[in-house]
């Protein structure tokens, strides 16, 4: 093969470009380093911290479906405690500062939320 060095170089460049998102992800920011400001009042949350970090959007989607489609406005947590199914009246009572809590984490993780198309951002916070 006359152009073996160019073919091998081309393959290496292709592999490097093809895997660059993977390498950029490894070198990127960790989601735990978002700089979010936790609520000042140390009340208990609907579920434990790990669950809320990983599954809060699934939980909110389930709440939406249960409240609007099935008229079920009570959520029973894994601890057995009952909570009112409401983003604004349950979640945002503690997580009231949108810009310092929700927005910082979603921006750091490149997540585009659609919550605020229906819900009002809490007073004192700006989108």
MODELLER restraints for C-alpha pairs under 7 A, 6 or more apart:
rsr = mdl.restraints
at = mdl.atoms
rsr.add(forms.Gaussian(group=physical.xy_distance, feature=features.Distance(at['CA:31:A'], at['CA:108:A']), mean=6.78, stdev=0.5))
rsr.add(forms.Gaussian(group=physical.xy_distance, feature=features.Distance(at['CA:31:A'], at['CA:109:A']), mean=6.37, stdev=0.5))
rsr.add(forms.Gaussian(group=physical.xy_distance, feature=features.Distance(at['CA:34:A'], at['CA:104:A']), mean=6.32, stdev=0.5))
rsr.add(forms.Gaussian(group=physical.xy_distance, feature=features.Distance(at['CA:34:A'], at['CA:105:A']), mean=5.57, stdev=0.5))
rsr.add(forms.Gaussian(group=physical.xy_distance, feature=features.Distance(at['CA:34:A'], at['CA:108:A']), mean=5.88, stdev=0.5))
rsr.add(forms.Gaussian(group=physical.xy_distance, feature=features.Distance(at['CA:36:A'], at['CA:100:A']), mean=5.62, stdev=0.5))
rsr.add(forms.Gaussian(group=physical.xy_distance, feature=features.Distance(at['CA:36:A'], at['CA:101:A']), mean=5.04, stdev=0.5))
rsr.add(forms.Gaussian(group=physical.xy_distance, feature=features.Distance(at['CA:36:A'], at['CA:104:A']), mean=5.86, stdev=0.5))
rsr.add(forms.Gaussian(group=physical.xy_distance, feature=features.Distance(at['CA:36:A'], at['CA:105:A']), mean=6.41, stdev=0.5))
rsr.add(forms.Gaussian(group=physical.xy_distance, feature=features.Distance(at['CA:37:A'], at['CA:100:A']), mean=5.51, stdev=0.5))
rsr.add(forms.Gaussian(group=physical.xy_distance, feature=features.Distance(at['CA:37:A'], at['CA:101:A']), mean=5.57, stdev=0.5))
rsr.add(forms.Gaussian(group=physical.xy_distance, feature=features.Distance(at['CA:38:A'], at['CA:101:A']), mean=6.64, stdev=0.5))
rsr.add(forms.Gaussian(group=physical.xy_distance, feature=features.Distance(at['CA:39:A'], at['CA:94:A']), mean=5.88, stdev=0.5))
rsr.add(forms.Gaussian(group=physical.xy_distance, feature=features.Distance(at['CA:39:A'], at['CA:95:A']), mean=5.89, stdev=0.5))
rsr.add(forms.Gaussian(group=physical.xy_distance, feature=features.Distance(at['CA:46:A'], at['CA:77:A']), mean=6.34, stdev=0.5))
rsr.add(forms.Gaussian(group=physical.xy_distance, feature=features.Distance(at['CA:47:A'], at['CA:77:A']), mean=6.30, stdev=0.5))
rsr.add(forms.Gaussian(group=physical.xy_distance, feature=features.Distance(at['CA:47:A'], at['CA:78:A']), mean=6.92, stdev=0.5))
rsr.add(forms.Gaussian(group=physical.xy_distance, feature=features.Distance(at['CA:63:A'], at['CA:85:A']), mean=5.91, stdev=0.5))
rsr.add(forms.Gaussian(group=physical.xy_distance, feature=features.Distance(at['CA:66:A'], at['CA:72:A']), mean=5.23, stdev=0.5))
rsr.add(forms.Gaussian(group=physical.xy_distance, feature=features.Distance(at['CA:67:A'], at['CA:73:A']), mean=5.15, stdev=0.5))
rsr.add(forms.Gaussian(group=physical.xy_distance, feature=features.Distance(at['CA:67:A'], at['CA:85:A']), mean=6.83, stdev=0.5))
rsr.add(forms.Gaussian(group=physical.xy_distance, feature=features.Distance(at['CA:73:A'], at['CA:84:A']), mean=5.80, stdev=0.5))
rsr.add(forms.Gaussian(group=physical.xy_distance, feature=features.Distance(at['CA:73:A'], at['CA:85:A']), mean=4.78, stdev=0.5))
rsr.add(forms.Gaussian(group=physical.xy_distance, feature=features.Distance(at['CA:74:A'], at['CA:82:A']), mean=6.37, stdev=0.5))
rsr.add(forms.Gaussian(group=physical.xy_distance, feature=features.Distance(at['CA:74:A'], at['CA:83:A']), mean=5.65, stdev=0.5))
rsr.add(forms.Gaussian(group=physical.xy_distance, feature=features.Distance(at['CA:74:A'], at['CA:84:A']), mean=4.91, stdev=0.5))
rsr.add(forms.Gaussian(group=physical.xy_distance, feature=features.Distance(at['CA:74:A'], at['CA:85:A']), mean=5.41, stdev=0.5))
rsr.add(forms.Gaussian(group=physical.xy_distance, feature=features.Distance(at['CA:75:A'], at['CA:82:A']), mean=5.55, stdev=0.5))
rsr.add(forms.Gaussian(group=physical.xy_distance, feature=features.Distance(at['CA:75:A'], at['CA:83:A']), mean=5.06, stdev=0.5))
rsr.add(forms.Gaussian(group=physical.xy_distance, feature=features.Distance(at['CA:75:A'], at['CA:84:A']), mean=6.23, stdev=0.5))
rsr.add(forms.Gaussian(group=physical.xy_distance, feature=features.Distance(at['CA:75:A'], at['CA:85:A']), mean=5.94, stdev=0.5))
rsr.add(forms.Gaussian(group=physical.xy_distance, feature=features.Distance(at['CA:76:A'], at['CA:82:A']), mean=4.50, stdev=0.5))
rsr.add(forms.Gaussian(group=physical.xy_distance, feature=features.Distance(at['CA:76:A'], at['CA:83:A']), mean=6.32, stdev=0.5))
rsr.add(forms.Gaussian(group=physical.xy_distance, feature=features.Distance(at['CA:84:A'], at['CA:90:A']), mean=6.43, stdev=0.5))
rsr.add(forms.Gaussian(group=physical.xy_distance, feature=features.Distance(at['CA:95:A'], at['CA:101:A']), mean=6.75, stdev=0.5))
rsr.add(forms.Gaussian(group=physical.xy_distance, feature=features.Distance(at['CA:96:A'], at['CA:122:A']), mean=6.03, stdev=0.5))
rsr.add(forms.Gaussian(group=physical.xy_distance, feature=features.Distance(at['CA:97:A'], at['CA:125:A']), mean=5.59, stdev=0.5))
rsr.add(forms.Gaussian(group=physical.xy_distance, feature=features.Distance(at['CA:98:A'], at['CA:121:A']), mean=6.92, stdev=0.5))
rsr.add(forms.Gaussian(group=physical.xy_distance, feature=features.Distance(at['CA:98:A'], at['CA:122:A']), mean=6.95, stdev=0.5))
rsr.add(forms.Gaussian(group=physical.xy_distance, feature=features.Distance(at['CA:98:A'], at['CA:125:A']), mean=5.53, stdev=0.5))
rsr.add(forms.Gaussian(group=physical.xy_distance, feature=features.Distance(at['CA:99:A'], at['CA:125:A']), mean=5.97, stdev=0.5))
rsr.add(forms.Gaussian(group=physical.xy_distance, feature=features.Distance(at['CA:99:A'], at['CA:126:A']), mean=6.30, stdev=0.5))
rsr.add(forms.Gaussian(group=physical.xy_distance, feature=features.Distance(at['CA:99:A'], at['CA:127:A']), mean=6.57, stdev=0.5))
rsr.add(forms.Gaussian(group=physical.xy_distance, feature=features.Distance(at['CA:106:A'], at['CA:112:A']), mean=6.91, stdev=0.5))
